[in-house]
Amino acid sequence: MNTRMTQRTVVFRHAFVLGGFERIAPAGSYLVETEEEEIEGLSMDSMAWRRLATIIHLGQDGTMEYVKIDASDLDKALARDAAKPEPPLALTARLDAERKRANARLIRRKKF
């Protein structure tokens, strides 16, 4: 099975938050990598790919953090960014909600 990695740069004009983030990210340019695998069994004329993972590179204070994100969340965040900036309280509330969702998923996984 063939896999491929594609890269693109996304630009946020305002601070933003995505699922998996530990903090609010500042405006700026970010590298996003998408790993995909080829879907076999289709005709040779056209190839189809299934997304395996989407990773955003977050740099801060000389360190680089790689965060797995949901591609649809990224698209929604870019759409929000195209509108007016979110107030800091809204960003903090979004970050808290993402943390609660992540914790709930972990708790569900730990149950036997």
C-alpha positions as a Markdown table, in Angstrom:
| # | Residue | x | y | z |
|---|---|---|---|---|
| 1 | Met | 0.0 | 0.0 | 0.0 |
| 2 | Asn | 1.4 | 3.4 | -1.0 |
| 3 | Thr | 1.4 | 6.3 | 1.4 |
| 4 | Arg | 2.2 | 9.9 | 0.8 |
| 5 | Met | 2.9 | 13.0 | 2.9 |
| 6 | Thr | 1.7 | 16.4 | 1.7 |
| 7 | Gln | 2.6 | 19.8 | 3.2 |
| 8 | Arg | 0.9 | 23.2 | 3.1 |
| 9 | Thr | 1.3 | 26.4 | 4.9 |
| 10 | Val | -1.8 | 28.0 | 6.5 |
| 11 | Val | -1.9 | 31.6 | 7.7 |
| 12 | Phe | -3.9 | 32.7 | 10.7 |
| 13 | Arg | -4.4 | 36.5 | 10.9 |
| 14 | His | -5.7 | 36.1 | 14.5 |
| 15 | Ala | -4.9 | 34.0 | 17.6 |
| 16 | Phe | -6.6 | 30.6 | 17.4 |
| 17 | Val | -7.3 | 27.2 | 19.1 |
| 18 | Leu | -7.7 | 23.7 | 17.8 |
| 19 | Gly | -8.4 | 20.4 | 19.5 |
| 20 | Gly | -5.3 | 19.0 | 21.0 |
| 21 | Phe | -3.8 | 22.4 | 21.8 |
| 22 | Glu | -2.4 | 23.1 | 25.2 |
| 23 | Arg | -2.6 | 26.9 | 24.7 |
| 24 | Ile | -3.8 | 29.6 | 22.4 |
| 25 | Ala | -1.7 | 29.9 | 19.3 |
| 26 | Pro | -0.7 | 33.3 | 18.1 |
| 27 | Ala | -1.4 | 34.6 | 14.6 |
| 28 | Gly | 1.1 | 33.5 | 12.0 |
| 29 | Ser | 2.1 | 31.0 | 9.3 |
| 30 | Tyr | 2.0 | 27.3 | 10.2 |
| 31 | Leu | 3.1 | 24.2 | 8.4 |
| 32 | Val | 0.5 | 21.5 | 8.2 |
| 33 | Glu | 1.4 | 18.0 | 7.1 |
| 34 | Thr | -1.1 | 15.4 | 5.9 |
| 35 | Glu | -0.3 | 11.7 | 5.7 |
| 36 | Glu | -2.5 | 9.7 | 3.3 |
| 37 | Glu | -2.7 | 6.1 | 2.1 |
| 38 | Glu | -3.8 | 5.0 | -1.3 |
| 39 | Ile | -7.2 | 3.2 | -1.5 |
| 40 | Glu | -6.6 | 0.0 | -3.4 |
| 41 | Gly | -9.0 | -1.7 | -5.8 |
| 42 | Leu | -9.9 | 1.3 | -7.9 |
| 43 | Ser | -9.1 | 1.7 | -11.5 |
| 44 | Met | -5.6 | 2.6 | -12.6 |
| 45 | Asp | -6.9 | 5.8 | -14.3 |
| 46 | Ser | -7.6 | 7.5 | -11.0 |
| 47 | Met | -6.1 | 7.2 | -7.6 |
| 48 | Ala | -7.9 | 7.8 | -4.3 |
| 49 | Trp | -6.3 | 8.6 | -1.0 |
| 50 | Arg | -7.6 | 8.2 | 2.6 |
| 51 | Arg | -6.3 | 10.7 | 5.2 |
| 52 | Leu | -4.5 | 9.0 | 8.1 |
| 53 | Ala | -3.3 | 12.0 | 10.1 |
| 54 | Thr | -3.0 | 15.8 | 9.9 |
| 55 | Ile | -0.2 | 17.4 | 11.9 |
| 56 | Ile | 0.4 | 21.1 | 12.6 |
| 57 | His | 3.8 | 22.4 | 13.5 |
| 58 | Leu | 3.7 | 24.9 | 16.4 |
| 59 | Gly | 6.9 | 26.7 | 17.2 |
| 60 | Gln | 7.4 | 28.7 | 20.4 |
| 61 | Asp | 10.5 | 29.8 | 22.3 |
| 62 | Gly | 12.9 | 27.9 | 20.1 |
| 63 | Thr | 11.0 | 24.6 | 20.4 |
| 64 | Met | 8.9 | 22.8 | 17.9 |
| 65 | Glu | 5.7 | 21.0 | 18.9 |
| 66 | Tyr | 3.9 | 18.7 | 16.5 |
| 67 | Val | 0.1 | 18.4 | 17.2 |
| 68 | Lys | -2.2 | 15.9 | 15.6 |
| 69 | Ile | -5.4 | 17.8 | 14.6 |
| 70 | Asp | -8.7 | 17.1 | 12.9 |
| 71 | Ala | -8.6 | 18.4 | 9.3 |
| 72 | Ser | -12.2 | 19.6 | 9.5 |
| 73 | Asp | -11.4 | 21.5 | 12.7 |
| 74 | Leu | -8.6 | 23.2 | 10.9 |
| 75 | Asp | -10.9 | 24.2 | 8.1 |
| 76 | Lys | -13.4 | 25.6 | 10.6 |
| 77 | Ala | -10.7 | 27.6 | 12.4 |
| 78 | Leu | -9.5 | 29.1 | 9.1 |
| 79 | Ala | -13.1 | 30.1 | 8.3 |
| 80 | Arg | -13.5 | 31.7 | 11.7 |
| 81 | Asp | -10.1 | 33.5 | 11.2 |
| 82 | Ala | -11.4 | 35.0 | 7.9 |
| 83 | Ala | -14.1 | 36.7 | 9.9 |
| 84 | Lys | -13.4 | 39.2 | 12.8 |
| 85 | Pro | -11.1 | 38.0 | 15.5 |
| 86 | Glu | -12.5 | 36.1 | 18.4 |
| 87 | Pro | -12.3 | 37.9 | 21.8 |
| 88 | Pro | -9.7 | 36.4 | 24.2 |
| 89 | Leu | -12.5 | 35.1 | 26.5 |
| 90 | Ala | -14.0 | 33.2 | 23.6 |
| 91 | Leu | -10.6 | 31.6 | 22.8 |
| 92 | Thr | -10.1 | 30.7 | 26.4 |
| 93 | Ala | -13.5 | 29.1 | 26.5 |
| 94 | Arg | -12.8 | 27.2 | 23.3 |
| 95 | Leu | -9.5 | 25.9 | 24.8 |
| 96 | Asp | -11.2 | 24.8 | 28.0 |
| 97 | Ala | -13.9 | 23.0 | 26.0 |
| 98 | Glu | -11.3 | 21.2 | 23.9 |
| 99 | Arg | -9.5 | 20.1 | 27.1 |
| 100 | Lys | -12.7 | 18.8 | 28.6 |
| 101 | Arg | -13.5 | 16.8 | 25.5 |
| 102 | Ala | -10.0 | 15.3 | 25.4 |
| 103 | Asn | -10.2 | 14.4 | 29.1 |
| 104 | Ala | -13.6 | 12.8 | 28.6 |
| 105 | Arg | -12.2 | 10.6 | 25.7 |
| 106 | Leu | -9.3 | 9.5 | 28.0 |
| 107 | Ile | -11.7 | 8.6 | 30.8 |
| 108 | Arg | -13.9 | 6.6 | 28.5 |
| 109 | Arg | -10.8 | 4.7 | 27.2 |
| 110 | Lys | -9.6 | 3.8 | 30.7 |
| 111 | Lys | -12.9 | 2.1 | 31.7 |
| 112 | Phe | -12.7 | -1.7 | 31.7 |
